Amino acid sequence: MKVTVCIGSSCHIKGSRQVVEEFQYLISQNNLKEKVELGGTFCMGECQKGVCVTVDDKFFSVTPETAKEFFEKEILAKA
């Protein structure tokens, strides 16, 4: 599973660093390092939608406050 978080300037301001750190922590806590590839990219072109995240090329908008719930629903449940 490939998870990509936008780290462009707009998403950075909206908390992409916190989202990445939360995902890194949750991947480690759930022993998913072999199953989940976490990466970063610059602008995905959806700046108005918050922190842009793709899971296997499917687009989502995440905030630092929703990162854990998103991880459990879209990553952990499908890994």
Summary of the structure (lengths in Angstrom):
residues: 79
radius of gyration: 11.3
end to end distance: 7.1
largest distance: 32.9
contacts: 230
relative contact order: 0.27
helix: 43%
strand: 25%
